[in-house]
Amino acid sequence: MAQGDRVILHCDANGFYASVECLDNPALGQAPMAVAGDPEGRHGVILAKNELAKGYGVKTAETVWQARRKCPQLVLVPPRHSRYREISRLVNKIYLQYTSQVEPFGIDESFLDVTGSLALFGLDGEALAHRIRLQVKEQIGITISVGVSFNKVFAKLGSDMKKPDAVTVISRENYRDKVWPLPVSALLFVGGATRQALERHGVNTIGDLAGVDREEAAGWLGKSGEMLWHYARGLDEEPVKEYVQAEPVKSVGNGMTFRRDLLTEEEIRGGVRALTDEVAFRLRRYGLKCRTVQVHIKDPALKTISRQTTLARPTRLQRELYRAAMELIHAHWRPGAPIRALTVTGAGVIPDQEVYEQLSLLDDGQEARRRQERLEEAVYQLRLKHGPGVIAMGLPPDQTLGIKPPSPQSGGATPAPGEEKKGPAPEGGGDGPGVDQEGNGSGPEGE
Ligand SMILES: [Mg+2]
């Protein structure tokens, strides 16, 4: 590394969920195995696999059905998220022996800024990376891949280049050779839509992107184009944050004080629709479902009532949150009494993948529910890509009440008491507008 450069490590646990399962049950390590969201159903998705399964071509994010076609003897186990969080904490504890700047990026990855630690340990970045890699293997029993570089973006690329159990250095001397030939989609935050947009302009590799004018990139993709251009040229200067214990989210709430009091049924519906829209958006973003819905209602004299109801099934569907909230209001609020402020909270949250939907032929609601799930997922994806205003569920927001559509930054509304401060995992870092999100935290893990 050049004088004055930072030394950043990106440490990425290999096949994390599967590694933890094999750690706790070594017999699993002898066979091709994978962790799958719903091992019994053919539509369950592979969340992680071990090296043996990888040898059969089993891939993360494909369906159980696709994986079984390639590897009929594949052993599947359901995820145990609380156990993964526990191991994740232990791994981060090791990282913290080397620097206080440890920034988890999803459950199985962390950035470390070790610039100030090298002299202390008498090692260069690469040697320190090997030391940490070995310590995690010895003390925890899982392997990690480490990228070493002078910025976060390249460190992350490095950890992907050689795995499992390996270290890759991307330096000022070699990044043109190592990074620039990679497809542009390898770059942080370049998802499908961004990749297609870049490819339309003849940008296929990271080097192609680095080779265009900054104004050109900005012209194609706005601010995020400019950011990606900086990334491609090795100009990312994002600091690694100090470690903060990621508190698990206990509830997801959204409240607002309206510009004028809500009086009519129609106005209340509009308010509740907007509030639950945002709650549903955030539940989805965190990969959570809630078991109860709470409503806090404040009248113009600031008198507040709080009521809650337990749902028949955990949900993240806006439609179901909305219905539950409206039922609470109808049951506990006198029609026509003015409402100054309203908060809707989804509480008793559990990770989405721990919810097993019981298939039942007798349940007519199943298919409608699945359709609604597909619809809301599509809306969610659109909003991530094109911003909050792209589509509104139900009626357009009422300007006179000051209601806004949900935003990826979760702005606008005041959090409810006990509301989440941070996601269960850092979510893709600086999610710029129009930039696709990485599948961190809630989705299937990377390798
Ligand atoms: Mg990983």
Residues whose N, C-alpha, C, O or C-beta is under 5 A from the ligand:
A	BS01	MG	D12 A13 N14 G15 F16 D108 G446 E447
